[in-house]
Amino acid sequence: MEQLLPVLLIVLAFVLLFVLPARQRKKIALRQSAMQQSLTVGTPIVLTCGLYGTVHALQEDSLDVQIAPGAVARFARPAVLEVRSQLDVPSDSAPADNGGIDLGKNPDK
């Protein structure tokens, strides 16, 4: 029995350090792949670089993202971090605040 205990501890450590994290990574990869395959034109997204945009066109391994009116860029599908709802997308119609600093250069105020 004393010889079996160290072997059981090694097996338990192997399971905890390698098998369980691998299962978790596989679940995350499957979820990410399903999300990337479910994209449609017009879907608001966030890319891994932090860029917000909407899907403009879809290809097999890439997608075109409209990042500003008239500005479309092509990215690989794995660059999509998450799909955003319409409420979460920052609006371009908000007036620019310029940091709230008045330099006295605007004579209209």
Summary of the structure (lengths in Angstrom):
residues: 109
radius of gyration: 24.1
end to end distance: 86.9
largest distance: 89.3
contacts: 214
relative contact order: 0.12
helix: 37%
strand: 26%
